């Protein structure tokens, strides 16, 4: 017969043993969990929102732990490529230079259960990373932020001027004439502006019929249609239709936008892109009514240019199956819709483009603007996607900005500028050792 003290000591010993075994089991579980590092930059709340979604993934997959490392965009642009070239870096990252980094990316096609789902919903954007040789059909990227270039219009100024906003398939000429009339009647400083960017210039150029590539996929840049829009654009900058300082105020290929002019109501028509929506919603508030309208038409099309960021995995990861599993989770409609709604972005997912996305907390004008950009996304031309996916497109964009600015400020004639654009692109592509898309 044991004493109460002896029973207590036996029980305590048993409990201690169980606790130790539990701690050992937990320690073993944590030690065996796969750890993934996700390097992320954000324009708004993208990294924070992905953390929230990934917590759901970790609950479903307790054997996988994901650390989200938020870094400045400069680190993604400058440091990450150096890491990858040395065979190092995170398991996955949020990037924007898709063609340039494609050679380091993990092909998840053989690792996911339903590649057809990806093709159906993200097919056009998947092509931006399928540049690793002829016939490359890998699935490398999840586009989590689709951006679209397009115009913002100060509707209040149109109303004050008593000028009807162009509708339907209005042309660039239609918008130029209307914007000039509104500016004169309301004494607004600037009728129109286009961001100082070859990316922003490309949409109107394609609308005018610019081909950018020959039948073999080699860049030709300057053709008759490119020349036609370039001539019109330079003329608009010289005669006051465009805010000349946006392009003439900087040198080289430096980027410059006209967002502040638009926020200050000193600009009637502004060609920029969907990434401005959240900012305008916050900074303009109810100071005036603004709208997003469909890209103006040229003789060939009415298109903007897509862009944006993607989540990608890398070949050097020691856990390719887990990386693929995480990307597949992020790509699913419910998760993706939640992320897009919270970050107030344009969905790349084609099903969600048709269904629409709920944007909780967004004002009506922001919701209307996002809906307009989503509509524009469905009308982008195939060439617009090809241009965005071309691995050397930055060469074309930089040459366009640098040389056309020289024509605008009188440092060269337009003919000289166009010849230099062509020669700049050919030399750079030759130096890169890869002319084709």
PyMOL commands that set and color helices and strands:
alter all, ss='L'
color gray80, all
select helices_A, chain A and resi 4-32+46-60+73-85+98-104+109-111+115-129+155-161+172-186+198-207+224-239+244-248+259-263+274-284+320-331+333-343+350-355+364-378+382-389+393-409+414-432
alter helices_A, ss='H'
color red, helices_A
select strands_A, chain A and resi 34-40+64-70+92-95+141-154+190-194+267-273+290-293+306-313
alter strands_A, ss='S'
color yellow, strands_A
deselect
rebuild
show_as cartoon
